[in-house]
Amino acid sequence: MEKKRQQAAVTIGSHPDVAEKLDQLLSRPADRAYLVCTFLECVQNDHGVCTIYTVTDPPPGSRTGPCEKYRQ
C-alpha cells in the first residue's frame, strides 16, 4: 500500500496544474497539504481515488497535526 501512495503522490505532484494550484494556496511556511487515497484492487486492475486537503494559515501552536486543537 505504501508504494501505491508514493506513486500516487508523485503522479499528482508532477501534474503542472496541481503543482501550480498548490503553490498558490500554500504560500506561508506553516501551510500544509495532506493527500488521502483510497485504493480498490481486483485481479486485473488497481483503481484509486485521491483527495488533497490543505490547511492554510493555521493558528499558532497547532503544529502537532492537522486540525488538532483548532478553535472554532
Residue pairs with C-beta under 8 A, 6 or more apart in sequence:
1 39
4 37
4 39
4 46
4 48
5 35
5 37
8 35
8 37
8 48
8 50
9 35
12 18
12 35
12 50
12 52
13 19
18 52
22 33
22 52
22 54
25 31
25 33
25 54
25 56
26 32
26 33
26 54
26 56
27 56
28 56
28 57
30 57
30 58
30 63
31 54
31 55
31 56
31 57
31 58
32 54
32 55
32 58
32 66
33 52
33 53
33 54
33 55
34 52
34 53
34 54
34 55
34 66
35 50
35 51
35 52
35 53
36 50
36 51
36 52
36 53
37 48
37 49
37 50
37 51
38 48
38 49
38 50
39 46
39 47
39 48
40 46
40 47
40 48
41 47
53 66
55 66
55 67
58 70
59 70
59 71
61 69
62 68
62 69
62 70
